[in-house]
Amino acid sequence: MYFKNFIVFGITHKELDLCQREKFIQNDPTSLIKRLFQDGKIIGYVNLSTCLRVEYYLHLDKNYSLEDFQKDIGLDDIFIKQGHEAVNYLFRVTCGFESVIKGEDQILAQIKKAQLTSMENKISSSNMNVIFNKAIELGKKFRNKSKICHNALSLEAISLKFIKNKVVNLKDKKILILGIGDLARDIMELITKEEYESLTITNRSYHKAVEVSNIYNADVISFENKLEEVAKSDIIISATSAPHAIIKKEEILPLLDENKDYIFLDLAVPRDIEEELNDFKNINLYNIDDVWGVYYENLENRENLLNKYEYMLSEQMINLKKWFEYKEGIA
């Protein structure tokens, strides 16, 4: 089998809830993968990490079996696929079959970025690059032919809609965004099209935050002053990559106004904000799993489009097999 040594394992929003996803990340599987790569048991790998999934695509050495890998990884509650099934899964992910928002564009950009990072860090392999290139090519063709992305809602759009469902209007609201990653920037871009009182951003790197603030015309504060700014704000959106909570109950409560209502939207995994804050009547804390409660209405239409154009995955699988046959023939 051409893809026998290609596997994927990880977690997604489908299999595990937010707490379980946090636990998986905190076990630091990346360090184990790096060690297996250094030991030559893994020839190459791509780490696809988003707010809803953490997946590792691996090219195993021919003398290192899936059973060996499972013993070494020693993790519970993960999915794992090998060979043809793993490649087909990558195709499905790239086309948006496995996304919460079926057919969404963002996952395709995330896969491109993940592969590029792997190549730049010289941790990929030639076979993996071929498989990923075919997957990305398919993702583009699938969206162009199916038109599934027309009127699409992204995670950032759903997040903003979620917030707007919780407040009468944004005109008199002070908004604070913690983090300047892709998701945070996408949310900023949408917010700047709304009417609001003020938009403030912060990040561990003050210099990078200033660069982003110039793009979105936002105020900037130092990360050390974030708690004081939280108390002044009405809506706090957090999407950092911190490995632990950055807003803790015992630190923030003394600063908050008891007569003021606060909305916290924690989009980070692991979470940025301690969930105990939700116990207070003037605090409404939501996380990324809550956001999907405003999932858009045309789900049935998208499912129909996925079913209609699913044949494209089989066609691309044939093209990929032909490539490996050709390579084998000239080797």
C-alpha positions in Angstrom: 0.0 0.0 0.0 1.4 3.4 -1.1 0.3 5.2 2.1 1.0 2.5 4.7 3.5 4.6 6.6 1.3 7.7 6.6 -0.8 8.1 9.7 -2.8 10.8 11.5 -3.8 11.0 15.2 -5.2 13.6 17.5 -8.4 15.1 18.8 -11.2 17.2 17.4 -14.3 18.9 18.7 -16.3 15.8 17.6 -14.7 13.3 19.9 -13.8 15.4 22.9 -15.3 18.2 24.9 -13.4 21.3 25.9 -12.0 19.9 29.1 -10.7 16.8 27.4 -9.1 18.8 24.6 -7.3 20.9 27.2 -6.0 17.8 28.9 -4.7 16.4 25.7 -2.8 19.6 24.9 -1.4 19.9 28.5 0.1 16.4 28.0 2.3 18.0 25.4 2.2 15.4 22.6 4.4 17.7 20.5 7.4 17.0 22.7 7.0 13.2 22.2 6.6 13.6 18.4 9.8 15.7 18.3 11.7 13.0 20.2 10.4 10.2 17.9 11.5 12.4 14.9 15.0 12.9 16.4 15.2 9.1 17.0 14.4 8.4 13.4 11.2 6.6 14.1 9.3 9.4 12.3 10.6 10.6 9.0 8.4 13.7 8.9 5.4 15.3 10.5 2.9 18.1 10.2 1.2 19.5 13.2 -2.3 20.9 12.5 -3.5 22.8 15.6 -6.5 25.0 15.6 -9.0 26.0 18.3 -11.1 22.9 17.5 -8.6 20.3 16.6 -5.1 19.2 17.3 -3.9 16.7 14.7 -0.5 15.2 13.8 0.1 13.8 10.4 3.1 11.5 10.5 5.4 9.7 8.0 6.6 6.6 9.9 9.9 4.9 9.2 9.4 1.6 7.4 10.8 -0.3 10.4 8.5 1.5 12.9 4.9 0.1 12.9 1.6 1.7 14.0 1.6 -0.7 16.9 5.0 0.5 18.0 3.8 4.1 17.7 0.7 3.4 19.8 2.8 1.9 22.6 5.2 4.9 22.5 2.4 7.6 22.4 0.5 6.1 25.3 -2.4 8.6 25.1 -6.1 7.9 25.7 -9.1 9.3 23.9 -7.4 10.0 20.6 -8.4 9.0 17.1 -5.8 7.4 14.8 -5.9 6.4 11.2 -3.4 4.8 8.8 -2.7 4.5 5.1 -5.6 5.1 2.7 -7.9 6.0 5.6 -5.5 8.6 6.8 -5.1 10.2 3.4 -8.8 10.2 2.8 -9.3 11.9 6.2 -6.8 14.6 5.3 -8.8 15.1 2.0 -12.0 15.4 4.1 -10.5 17.9 6.5 -9.1 20.0 3.6 -12.5 20.1 1.9 -14.3 21.0 5.1 -16.2 17.8 5.7 -14.8 17.6 9.2 -15.3 21.2 10.1 -18.1 22.5 12.4 -18.9 24.9 9.6 -19.1 22.5 6.6 -16.9 23.6 3.7 -15.4 26.6 5.5 -12.3 28.3 4.0 -10.3 28.8 7.1 -9.2 25.2 7.5 -7.6 25.2 4.1 -5.5 28.2 5.0 -4.6 26.5 8.3 -3.5 23.4 6.5 -1.3 25.4 4.1 0.3 27.2 7.0 0.9 23.9 8.9 2.6 22.3 6.0 4.7 25.4 5.3 5.8 25.5 8.9 6.8 21.9 8.7 8.8 22.5 5.5 10.5 25.6 6.9 11.5 23.7 10.0 12.7 20.8 7.9 10.6 18.3 9.7 8.5 17.2 6.7 9.2 14.5 4.1 9.0 14.5 0.3 6.1 12.0 0.4 4.2 14.0 3.0 4.6 17.1 0.9 3.1 15.4 -2.1 0.2 14.1 -0.1 -0.4 17.6 1.4 -0.1 19.3 -2.0 -2.7 17.0 -3.5 -5.0 17.6 -0.5 -4.6 21.4 -0.8 -5.2 21.2 -4.6 -8.3 19.2 -3.9 -9.6 21.7 -1.3 -9.4 24.5 -3.8 -11.1 22.6 -6.6 -13.8 21.3 -4.3 -14.8 24.8 -3.1 -14.6 26.3 -6.6 -16.8 23.6 -8.0 -19.3 23.1 -5.2 -19.6 26.9 -4.4 -20.1 25.7 -0.8 -18.4 28.8 0.7 -21.0 31.2 -0.7 -22.5 33.2 2.3 -20.2 31.3 4.6 -19.9 32.1 8.3 -16.5 31.9 9.8 -15.7 31.3 13.5 -15.0 35.0 13.9 -18.3 35.9 12.3 -20.1 33.4 14.5 -18.3 34.8 17.6 -19.3 38.3 16.8 -22.9 37.3 16.1 -22.8 35.4 19.5 -21.8 38.6 21.3 -24.4 40.7 19.5 -27.0 38.3 20.6 -26.0 38.9 24.2 -26.0 42.8 24.2 -28.6 45.3 22.9 -26.0 47.1 20.9 -22.3 47.7 20.8 -22.4 51.5 20.5 -21.7 52.2 24.2 -19.5 49.2 24.8 -15.8 49.1 25.6 -14.2 46.0 24.0 -11.0 44.4 25.0 -9.2 41.7 23.0 -6.5 39.6 24.6 -4.1 38.1 22.0 -3.2 39.1 18.4 -3.2 35.7 16.7 -5.1 34.9 13.5 -8.5 34.4 15.2 -8.1 37.6 17.3 -7.2 39.6 14.2 -10.1 38.3 12.2 -12.5 39.3 15.0 -10.9 42.7 15.2 -11.4 43.2 11.5 -15.1 42.4 11.8 -15.5 44.6 15.0 -14.1 47.6 13.3 -17.0 47.5 10.9 -19.4 47.9 13.8 -20.2 51.0 16.0 -18.6 50.7 19.5 -17.2 53.1 22.1 -13.6 51.8 22.2 -11.5 48.9 21.1 -8.4 48.0 23.1 -5.9 45.1 22.5 -3.1 43.6 24.4 -0.5 40.9 23.9 2.6 39.6 25.7 4.7 41.3 23.0 3.8 45.0 23.2 5.7 45.8 20.0 3.6 43.3 18.0 0.4 44.6 19.6 1.3 48.1 18.5 1.8 46.9 14.9 -1.6 45.3 14.9 -3.3 48.3 16.6 -2.1 50.5 13.7 -4.0 48.2 11.3 -7.3 48.2 13.2 -7.1 51.6 14.8 -7.2 50.2 18.3 -5.7 51.3 21.6 -2.9 49.3 23.1 -2.1 48.5 26.7 0.8 46.5 28.2 0.0 42.9 29.0 0.9 43.6 32.7 -2.0 46.0 32.9 -4.6 43.6 31.4 -6.6 43.1 34.6 -7.1 46.8 35.2 -8.3 47.1 31.6 -10.6 44.1 32.0 -12.4 46.0 34.8 -12.9 49.0 32.6 -14.2 47.0 29.7 -17.7 45.7 29.0 -16.8 42.9 26.5 -13.6 40.9 26.9 -12.6 38.5 24.1 -9.6 36.3 24.9 -7.8 34.2 22.3 -4.2 33.8 23.4 -2.0 30.7 23.1 -1.1 30.7 26.8 -0.8 27.2 28.3 -2.7 28.3 31.4 -5.4 30.8 32.6 -4.3 34.4 32.4 -7.5 35.8 34.1 -7.9 34.2 37.5 -10.9 34.7 39.8 -8.9 35.7 42.9 -6.9 38.3 40.9 -9.7 39.9 38.9 -12.7 39.9 41.3 -11.4 42.7 43.6 -11.1 45.0 40.5 -14.5 44.4 39.0 -17.5 46.7 39.5 -20.3 44.8 41.2 -22.9 47.1 39.6 -21.6 46.5 36.1 -22.3 43.6 33.7 -19.4 41.9 32.0 -19.3 39.6 29.1 -16.3 37.3 28.7 -15.8 35.3 25.5 -13.0 32.8 26.0 -12.0 31.4 22.6 -8.7 29.9 23.7 -7.8 26.2 24.1 -6.6 25.7 26.8 -8.9 28.4 28.3 -7.6 31.8 29.2 -10.2 32.5 31.9 -11.1 30.6 35.0 -14.6 29.2 34.7 -15.4 30.0 38.4 -16.0 33.6 37.3 -19.3 32.4 35.8 -20.6 31.9 39.3 -21.2 35.7 39.8 -24.4 37.3 38.6 -22.9 40.3 36.9 -20.4 38.1 34.9 -21.4 36.1 31.8 -18.5 33.8 30.8 -18.8 31.9 27.5 -16.3 29.6 25.8 -15.7 28.3 22.3 -18.1 25.4 22.6 -20.9 27.9 23.6 -20.4 29.9 20.4 -21.7 27.1 18.2 -25.2 27.6 19.7 -25.7 30.3 17.0 -24.7 28.0 14.2 -26.2 29.2 11.0 -29.4 27.9 9.4 -28.3 26.5 6.0 -26.7 23.4 7.4 -28.9 21.1 5.4 -27.9 22.8 2.1 -24.2 22.4 2.9 -24.6 18.8 3.7 -26.3 18.2 0.4 -23.4 19.9 -1.4 -20.9 17.8 0.4 -22.7 14.6 -0.6 -23.0 15.8 -4.2 -19.3 16.5 -4.7 -17.8 13.9 -2.5 -16.8 11.9 -5.6 -14.0 14.5 -6.1 -12.1 12.9 -3.1 -12.0 9.5 -4.8 -10.8 11.1 -8.0 -8.0 12.8 -6.2 -7.1 9.6 -4.4 -6.6 7.9 -7.9 -4.4 10.9 -9.0 -2.3 10.5 -5.9 -1.9 6.8 -6.4 -0.8 7.4 -10.0 1.8 9.8 -8.8 3.3 7.2 -6.4 3.1 4.5 -9.1 5.0 6.8 -11.5 7.6 7.6 -8.8 8.0 3.9 -8.1 8.4 3.1 -11.8 11.3 5.5 -12.3 13.0 4.8 -8.9 
